[in-house]
Amino acid sequence: MADRQPASHGFLLLLVALTAMGPFAMQIFLPALPAIQRAFAVDVATAQLVFSLSGLAMAFGTLAYGPLADRHGRRPVLLVAIVMFGVGSLICTLAPTIELLILGRIIQAAGGIAGMVLARTIVRDLFDRSRSAEMIAWLTTGMVAVPMISPTIGGFLVDLTSWRFNFLLPGIAAIILSVVSLRALPETRPAATAARTGGRFMAGAGALARHPHFLGYVLHGTGSFCAFFAFLAGAPYVVQEVMGEPAAVYGLWFIANAFGFMMGNLTAARLSAWFGLERMIVVGTILVLAGIATTLLLMLNGFWVPAALFLPIMVTAYGQGLGMPNAQAGALSVDPNLAGTASGLTGFIQMAVASVVAQLVGVMQNGTPYPMLIGMLVAGFVMTAALVLIYRDDPKAMERPA
């Protein structure tokens, strides 16, 4: 298929911004969780619902937006989602109670995830296979780069102003995105695209669920997501409440974590074809466990300082960057005819289970780093167990494209 849209820098920048709006909103408010807990005089578990329930909203949105965009078009669904994102941000900014803040964050997250899902769909609509791979690589770079700086911005906002500005800034971004999208975002749905039905999705999901390799890849990716969400849920409290550091310190140190993940992705992009998908997953798993175990040993020996937390976890993040794209690729390759179903199902499972884990970490908070690290360690063991399914003999493996 020939390109149907010139790859202008402005259009690419718009797609990157749409992809990044969900991760930006999530990462910028995380440093504010301890301040939110104090402002509403609630326990940690209740404040954690602002994060975990919004994760569930993102999980269901991952499933819903593809069929909705096939039925109603990419442009109208995205525009409605941006409005949802802005309305949710406004509710969060003005929320007088923790209940309204949770509701606003759910709406904000449900709207924000649309950009990540549909920007890639638009790329697939417009560009041929080789060009779409290049474009999606740029989208992924934006999705990873934005969380590198978002916690830093969020930390300084908490320290210098109020936690409410951590939600006001995404609201302003929503206004800008809605205006630009109205003017510059075309409708790209192919005329022949038919609405997908729930029955087809369920039939495909059932077929994939019976395949041990698919289960292995999904289990591995889910374990990696759970380790990441356990860290996101626990690190702001550990740094601010346990170590006594300001929110800006958490934001600055988080750059190391995001940098490790980005470098892992870049390494995977360069070496996976040569080194092999399964081997990259194994190496990533080893690094994930090594980083978590090192952090746990340092904490057990009394090194309760940010460097002892973030530097070993940077190794974990690098291992996740190696393993996660390969596990995703493996899940999509189990049955190429069900790649779309596999993508939606994998994203839903990973996000939903990781959100539950994040809430459990909040419930178990006891004034130490250990609930977070135990959650991460269990997730690492799940990744290790998934290797048994991934390496299980598959007589049909040679029939599938690499």
ZASETI-813732 format. One line per 8 residues: number of its first residue (from 1); their letters; for each residue x, y, z of C-alpha. Coordinates in nm, 2 decimals. Example, Ala and Ser with C-alpha at 12.3 -4.5 7.8 and 13.67 -1.06 7.14 Angstrom:
REM ZASETI-813732
1) as) 1.23 -0.45 0.78 | 1.37 -0.11 0.71 .
//
This chain:
REM ZASETI-813732
1) madrqpas) 0.00 0.00 0.00 | 0.14 0.34 -0.09 | 0.15 0.62 0.16 | -0.17 0.81 0.17 | -0.04 1.10 0.38 | 0.28 1.29 0.36 | 0.49 1.23 0.67 | 0.51 1.60 0.76 .
9) hgfllllv) 0.69 1.69 1.08 | 0.38 1.87 1.22 | 0.16 1.57 1.16 | 0.42 1.33 1.32 | 0.45 1.57 1.62 | 0.07 1.56 1.66 | 0.07 1.18 1.67 | 0.36 1.17 1.92 .
17) altamgpf) 0.17 1.42 2.14 | -0.15 1.21 2.12 | 0.05 0.90 2.21 | 0.22 1.07 2.50 | -0.09 1.23 2.66 | -0.19 0.93 2.87 | 0.16 0.85 3.00 | 0.22 1.22 3.06 .
25) amqiflpa) -0.09 1.25 3.28 | -0.01 0.93 3.48 | 0.36 1.01 3.54 | 0.31 1.38 3.63 | 0.07 1.31 3.91 | 0.26 1.02 4.08 | 0.49 1.25 4.28 | 0.18 1.41 4.42 .
33) lpaiqraf) 0.03 1.10 4.58 | 0.17 1.16 4.93 | 0.05 1.52 4.92 | -0.29 1.40 4.80 | -0.30 1.16 5.09 | -0.22 1.44 5.34 | -0.46 1.69 5.18 | -0.76 1.46 5.21 .
41) avdvataq) -0.65 1.30 5.54 | -0.69 0.94 5.40 | -0.48 0.63 5.43 | -0.23 0.52 5.17 | -0.46 0.25 5.03 | -0.74 0.50 4.96 | -0.50 0.75 4.80 | -0.36 0.47 4.59 .
49) lvfslsgl) -0.70 0.42 4.42 | -0.63 0.74 4.23 | -0.36 0.54 4.05 | -0.49 0.18 4.05 | -0.85 0.25 3.93 | -0.72 0.47 3.66 | -0.50 0.18 3.54 | -0.81 -0.04 3.51 .
57) amafgtla) -0.98 0.24 3.31 | -0.68 0.23 3.07 | -0.70 -0.15 3.05 | -1.07 -0.14 2.94 | -1.00 0.15 2.71 | -0.73 -0.06 2.54 | -0.99 -0.31 2.44 | -1.26 -0.06 2.35 .
65) ygpladrh) -1.10 0.20 2.13 | -1.01 -0.02 1.84 | -1.36 -0.15 1.77 | -1.51 0.20 1.83 | -1.26 0.36 1.58 | -1.34 0.09 1.32 | -1.71 0.16 1.36 | -1.72 0.53 1.39 .
73) grrpvllv) -1.39 0.65 1.25 | -1.05 0.75 1.40 | -1.10 1.12 1.41 | -1.44 1.14 1.60 | -1.34 0.88 1.86 | -1.01 1.06 1.92 | -1.17 1.40 1.95 | -1.42 1.27 2.21 .
81) aivmfgvg) -1.14 1.10 2.40 | -0.94 1.42 2.41 | -1.25 1.60 2.55 | -1.28 1.32 2.81 | -0.91 1.37 2.90 | -0.97 1.74 2.95 | -1.29 1.70 3.15 | -1.12 1.44 3.38 .
89) slictlap) -0.82 1.68 3.43 | -1.06 1.96 3.53 | -1.25 1.74 3.77 | -0.92 1.64 3.93 | -0.80 2.00 3.95 | -1.11 2.12 4.14 | -1.20 1.80 4.33 | -1.31 1.88 4.68 .
97) tiellilg) -1.31 1.51 4.79 | -1.09 1.21 4.73 | -1.39 1.03 4.57 | -1.43 1.30 4.30 | -1.05 1.30 4.25 | -1.06 0.93 4.18 | -1.36 0.97 3.94 | -1.18 1.25 3.76 .
105) riiqaagg) -0.86 1.05 3.73 | -1.06 0.75 3.59 | -1.21 0.98 3.32 | -0.88 1.13 3.24 | -0.71 0.80 3.20 | -0.99 0.65 2.99 | -0.95 0.94 2.75 | -0.58 0.95 2.76 .
113) iagmvlar) -0.52 0.59 2.65 | -0.70 0.65 2.32 | -0.40 0.84 2.19 | -0.17 0.55 2.25 | -0.41 0.30 2.08 | -0.53 0.51 1.79 | -0.22 0.69 1.69 | -0.07 0.36 1.59 .
121) tivrdlfd) -0.39 0.27 1.41 | -0.37 0.59 1.21 | -0.01 0.51 1.11 | -0.12 0.17 0.99 | -0.40 0.33 0.79 | -0.17 0.58 0.61 | 0.16 0.41 0.55 | 0.30 0.09 0.40 .
129) rsrsaemi) 0.46 -0.17 0.62 | 0.82 -0.05 0.62 | 0.72 0.32 0.66 | 0.47 0.24 0.93 | 0.75 0.06 1.13 | 0.96 0.38 1.11 | 0.66 0.60 1.22 | 0.57 0.37 1.51 .
137) awlttgmv) 0.93 0.38 1.63 | 0.90 0.76 1.66 | 0.57 0.72 1.85 | 0.73 0.48 2.09 | 1.02 0.71 2.14 | 0.78 0.99 2.24 | 0.59 0.76 2.47 | 0.91 0.66 2.65 .
145) avpmispt) 1.07 1.01 2.65 | 0.78 1.20 2.80 | 0.77 0.99 3.12 | 1.14 1.06 3.16 | 1.07 1.43 3.24 | 0.71 1.41 3.36 | 0.78 1.30 3.72 | 1.05 1.57 3.75 .
153) iggflvdl) 0.80 1.84 3.64 | 0.54 1.69 3.88 | 0.78 1.68 4.17 | 0.87 2.05 4.13 | 0.50 2.14 4.09 | 0.42 1.97 4.42 | 0.71 2.14 4.60 | 0.67 2.49 4.46 .
161) tswrfnfl) 0.29 2.52 4.41 | 0.01 2.27 4.48 | -0.06 1.91 4.38 | -0.37 2.04 4.19 | -0.13 2.19 3.93 | -0.02 1.83 3.84 | -0.37 1.79 3.70 | -0.42 2.14 3.57 .
169) lpgiaaii) -0.12 2.11 3.33 | -0.27 1.80 3.15 | -0.59 1.99 3.12 | -0.42 2.28 2.94 | -0.25 2.02 2.72 | -0.60 1.88 2.64 | -0.72 2.22 2.52 | -0.42 2.26 2.29 .
177) lsvvslra) -0.45 1.91 2.16 | -0.82 1.94 2.09 | -0.77 2.27 1.89 | -0.48 2.13 1.69 | -0.66 1.80 1.62 | -0.97 1.97 1.50 | -0.76 2.16 1.24 | -0.50 1.90 1.15 .
185) lpetrpaa) -0.62 1.55 1.22 | -0.77 1.38 0.91 | -1.01 1.08 0.90 | -0.79 0.79 0.79 | -1.02 0.48 0.83 | -1.01 0.28 0.51 | -1.35 0.26 0.33 | -1.34 -0.12 0.34 .
193) taartggr) -1.29 -0.14 0.72 | -1.58 -0.31 0.88 | -1.68 -0.29 1.24 | -1.54 -0.58 1.45 | -1.78 -0.77 1.66 | -1.74 -0.90 2.01 | -1.81 -1.25 1.90 | -1.51 -1.25 1.67 .
201) fmagagal) -1.29 -1.11 1.94 | -1.41 -1.37 2.19 | -1.35 -1.65 1.95 | -1.00 -1.53 1.87 | -0.92 -1.48 2.24 | -1.04 -1.83 2.32 | -0.81 -1.98 2.06 | -0.51 -1.78 2.19 .
209) arhphflg) -0.59 -1.87 2.55 | -0.55 -2.24 2.46 | -0.20 -2.19 2.32 | 0.08 -2.24 2.59 | 0.33 -2.01 2.41 | 0.08 -1.72 2.40 | 0.01 -1.77 2.77 | 0.39 -1.78 2.84 .
217) yvlhgtgs) 0.45 -1.45 2.65 | 0.15 -1.28 2.81 | 0.25 -1.41 3.16 | 0.60 -1.28 3.11 | 0.48 -0.94 2.99 | 0.23 -0.92 3.27 | 0.50 -0.99 3.53 | 0.71 -0.72 3.39 .
225) fcaffafl) 0.42 -0.47 3.39 | 0.34 -0.57 3.75 | 0.70 -0.50 3.86 | 0.68 -0.16 3.69 | 0.35 -0.07 3.85 | 0.46 -0.19 4.19 | 0.75 0.05 4.16 | 0.53 0.34 4.04 .
233) agapyvvq) 0.29 0.28 4.33 | 0.55 0.25 4.60 | 0.85 0.47 4.50 | 0.68 0.81 4.57 | 0.60 0.70 4.93 | 0.93 0.54 4.99 | 1.13 0.85 4.87 | 0.91 1.11 5.03 .
241) evmgepaa) 0.76 0.95 5.34 | 1.02 0.69 5.43 | 1.34 0.86 5.32 | 1.21 1.21 5.39 | 1.31 1.36 5.05 | 1.10 1.62 4.87 | 0.89 1.53 4.57 | 1.14 1.69 4.33 .
249) vyglwfia) 1.41 1.45 4.44 | 1.18 1.16 4.34 | 1.11 1.32 4.00 | 1.48 1.38 3.93 | 1.59 1.02 4.03 | 1.30 0.88 3.82 | 1.49 0.99 3.51 | 1.74 0.71 3.58 .
257) nafgfmmg) 1.46 0.45 3.57 | 1.31 0.59 3.25 | 1.65 0.61 3.09 | 1.73 0.25 3.17 | 1.40 0.14 3.01 | 1.46 0.35 2.70 | 1.81 0.21 2.66 | 1.67 -0.14 2.70 .
265) nltaarls) 1.42 -0.08 2.42 | 1.70 0.06 2.19 | 1.92 -0.24 2.26 | 1.63 -0.48 2.19 | 1.56 -0.30 1.86 | 1.92 -0.35 1.75 | 1.99 -0.70 1.88 | 1.67 -0.89 1.89 .
273) awfglerm) 1.68 -1.01 1.53 | 2.04 -1.13 1.57 | 2.02 -1.26 1.93 | 1.68 -1.42 1.91 | 1.35 -1.33 2.08 | 1.36 -1.60 2.35 | 1.72 -1.53 2.45 | 1.65 -1.16 2.48 .
281) ivvgtilv) 1.36 -1.24 2.71 | 1.58 -1.46 2.93 | 1.86 -1.20 2.95 | 1.59 -0.94 3.04 | 1.45 -1.16 3.31 | 1.79 -1.21 3.47 | 1.86 -0.84 3.48 | 1.51 -0.77 3.63 .
289) lagiattl) 1.57 -1.01 3.91 | 1.93 -0.89 3.96 | 1.82 -0.53 4.00 | 1.54 -0.61 4.24 | 1.75 -0.85 4.45 | 2.03 -0.59 4.48 | 1.79 -0.32 4.59 | 1.64 -0.55 4.85 .
297) llmlngfw) 1.98 -0.64 4.99 | 2.08 -0.28 5.01 | 1.76 -0.19 5.19 | 1.80 -0.48 5.43 | 2.14 -0.35 5.52 | 2.01 0.00 5.60 | 2.09 0.19 5.29 | 1.76 0.38 5.28 .
305) vpaalflp) 1.87 0.65 5.03 | 1.75 0.73 4.68 | 2.07 0.61 4.51 | 2.04 0.26 4.67 | 1.68 0.24 4.53 | 1.70 0.39 4.18 | 2.05 0.28 4.06 | 1.98 -0.10 4.09 .
313) imvtaygq) 1.62 -0.05 3.97 | 1.77 0.12 3.66 | 1.92 -0.23 3.58 | 1.57 -0.38 3.63 | 1.42 -0.12 3.39 | 1.69 -0.20 3.13 | 1.60 -0.57 3.16 | 1.23 -0.48 3.12 .
321) glgmpnaq) 1.32 -0.28 2.81 | 1.49 -0.59 2.67 | 1.22 -0.83 2.75 | 0.88 -0.65 2.71 | 0.90 -0.57 2.33 | 1.01 -0.93 2.26 | 0.74 -1.08 2.47 | 0.49 -0.85 2.29 .
329) agalsvdp) 0.63 -0.96 1.96 | 0.61 -1.32 2.06 | 0.25 -1.30 2.17 | 0.15 -1.13 1.83 | 0.34 -1.40 1.63 | 0.17 -1.70 1.78 | -0.11 -1.67 1.52 | -0.05 -1.39 1.27 .
337) nlagtasg) -0.42 -1.40 1.17 | -0.51 -1.30 1.53 | -0.25 -1.03 1.58 | -0.50 -0.76 1.65 | -0.69 -0.97 1.90 | -0.36 -1.07 2.06 | -0.25 -0.71 2.09 | -0.58 -0.60 2.26 .
345) ltgfiqma) -0.60 -0.90 2.49 | -0.24 -0.87 2.59 | -0.26 -0.50 2.67 | -0.58 -0.55 2.87 | -0.44 -0.84 3.08 | -0.12 -0.66 3.16 | -0.28 -0.33 3.25 | -0.56 -0.48 3.46 .
353) vasvvaql) -0.34 -0.72 3.66 | -0.07 -0.46 3.71 | -0.33 -0.21 3.84 | -0.44 -0.47 4.11 | -0.08 -0.52 4.21 | -0.04 -0.14 4.24 | -0.33 -0.13 4.48 | -0.20 -0.42 4.68 .
361) vgvmqngt) 0.13 -0.24 4.73 | -0.06 0.06 4.86 | -0.26 -0.15 5.10 | 0.05 -0.31 5.24 | 0.24 0.02 5.29 | 0.40 0.00 5.64 | 0.66 0.28 5.65 | 0.93 0.06 5.49 .
369) pypmligm) 1.04 -0.01 5.13 | 0.97 -0.38 5.16 | 0.60 -0.40 5.04 | 0.71 -0.24 4.71 | 1.02 -0.46 4.67 | 0.84 -0.78 4.77 | 0.57 -0.71 4.51 | 0.84 -0.65 4.25 .
377) lvagfvmt) 1.03 -0.97 4.35 | 0.71 -1.18 4.32 | 0.65 -1.03 3.97 | 1.01 -1.12 3.88 | 0.94 -1.48 3.98 | 0.63 -1.48 3.76 | 0.84 -1.37 3.47 | 1.08 -1.66 3.54 .
385) aalvliyr) 0.80 -1.91 3.56 | 0.67 -1.79 3.22 | 0.99 -1.91 3.06 | 0.87 -2.27 3.11 | 0.58 -2.20 2.88 | 0.78 -1.99 2.63 | 1.04 -2.27 2.59 | 0.78 -2.55 2.56 .
393) ddpkamer) 0.82 -2.75 2.24 | 0.59 -2.62 1.96 | 0.56 -2.84 1.65 | 0.40 -2.56 1.46 | 0.67 -2.30 1.54 | 0.84 -2.33 1.20 | 0.51 -2.26 1.02 | 0.49 -1.91 1.17 .
401) pa) 0.67 -1.61 1.02 | 0.97 -1.48 1.22 .
//
